[in-house]
Amino acid sequence: MKEPKKEFIQGIADLFEDYEEAYVPGEWEAFSRQQKTKYPFSPMWIKIAAVLLVGGAVALYQLYNYRTVGKKNEVVTTVDKKKINSAAAKEKGAQVIVRNIPEQGSEVQKNLSVVKIQPELTPNSPLTDFPELIPPISAVTLLVPENKNAGNSISLVKPDQYIVKANVLPVPFQRNEKVNTVMGKPEINSDSVIKSKTMDFLVAESRNPVKHQQKKNAGSKWDFGVALAPSMSRSNMNIAGGVTTAYRLSEKFSLSSGLSLMQLESGNNAIAAPMVKASVSSLSEKQLLAIDANIRAIDIPVGIVYQISKKIYTSAGVSYFNVVSEKRSNTYGLTAQASESFSNPVTGYVSDRTVLNSVAIAEPVAETPLKGNSYLGFFNFSIGRKQHLFNKYDILIEPFIKVPIGKLSTQELNLMNSGLKFQINF
Amino acid sequence: MFREIIAGLHARDERIHERIYVHYWGYLMGISTRYFKDRGIAKEVVNDSFIKAFKTMYDFKHDNNVTDFQKTFKAWLAKITVRTALDKIRSSKTLLNYVEEYEEVKSAHVGIEDNLFVQDIMKLLYELPDLHRTVFNLYEIEGYSHDEIAGMLTIPVSSSRTYLTRAKHKLRDLYKKSIELN
């Protein structure tokens, strides 16, 4: 009997079931080459680089701001210098503005006030009665210490004399103290004026480091930093690193936040009731002993920092926790019955006996229940000490504890961890 | 070789990538070319599938039985390739949004006259609209149900059935014509 013809569609399905093309030599080489070009760095390194890049950008921004402020002061000084020169070259009555404006909000500026000498004060005025006034200049704007008599900063000037120095030292002046006077010809050494003023200012500043610190604090309410935080969860070592920022709300309180990449290894081997107890055979059983997980996550903490003293602070807050990658493995205990030959050492009689063999097997798990999820993850508590390093850099050493909340606390894994955070603020 | 792959998976040894790539490249290309006429795109899909597989294969579940591993690992790679192909199709939306209408000729049963050759059948498959061909591949060759196909292609189940019927009729018709010509 003739076999019926196979249906065409069924024929196609059979044809393609195990169909494979012949390997084309060079494909693997092309693939691996492409991979190297496409991903020259592993994703982990890319993330670390991104964090460092953000940190670097913030640092550069800070540095740029710092330099810009410095340059502004320089410009003012240069302009003034020219004006002084031109004033020297010009005839009597020319307007001269002498300024040495320190950084805004600084201690020095607070103690300075602007004194304008009115135009009616001409070289012909009877100035001997008013030694504070500057006669040859039609209008002079000077910054002199506040709450002090304006005259204290200006020396006696005679009708055909020119002022060559306006001292702006934020130190008390004695009345009628002679600061600097050039008698005779109207020659002004403006360089010496500027240098002298700057030097005086710097000397005064260096004499008062506390005020310098206050100036920094008064400058900006924002703090930026980079942090590295090794921690322990149960017996595993974790590491986190990232950038931090804080906004000073008041003298005692500030709001802190940041972004850090966290590698968290966690496990739970204290499973009271066996979660999986599957019989492999009638004589063996498999029992889940422990779950281990390796989690990489982005942690965004938000917290309130309370300044206990100048150097000691404490903080409390919560973390937003986004799991980027997750690897899990289960450890099973396998108990199986086996028969074993046993030789009696006395009689030499060989007999079989039944023994129970227990082994622990670790198996990777494909399930990643946390991966890709975001949680309001942790309560963060910490207490820390701040130590000034140099310039505007401070180091913060902060023991902390992170307690999982919400969905994270109901996981099989124990994600609670604590450690020590090292932070550099700038 | 499979023992080597199993050992490599256990040890998370990246050196097995090459062995796996060379061994399964042809099989995955066979799948990918059923979905894409353009060999360049098919190759791209295969490479993307390998990238995905290399990332996740260390967590591949198996019971250390070589014969079972051989089957399940191959099926797993095939599944990744099909999913990657569908992603590629979805990313180029025009492929699925446009269904070419053609005169439907109903052919109920067509027996195979001679041996079927892959290249000939491929030519016939490429004659089908992309969506019809995709549904045909998924149902008849990959073995997915209409519900699964509807989910994967985000089309109604009834459409999946209709496209499959049309694809089968069209293929039978094309086959008959090709036999008549020869």
Interface residues (C-beta under 8 A of the other chain):
Chain A: P4 K5 K6 E7 F8 I9 G11 I12 A13 L15 F16 E17 D18 Y19 E20 E21 A22 Y23 V24 E27 W28 F31 S32 Q34 Q35 K327 E363 P364 V365 A366
Chain B: H17 E18 Y21 V22 W25 G26 Y27 M29 G30 T33 R34 K43 N47 F50 I51 T56 Y58 D59 F60 K61 H109 V110 G111 I112 E113 L116 V118 I121 E140 I141 K168 L171 R172 Y175
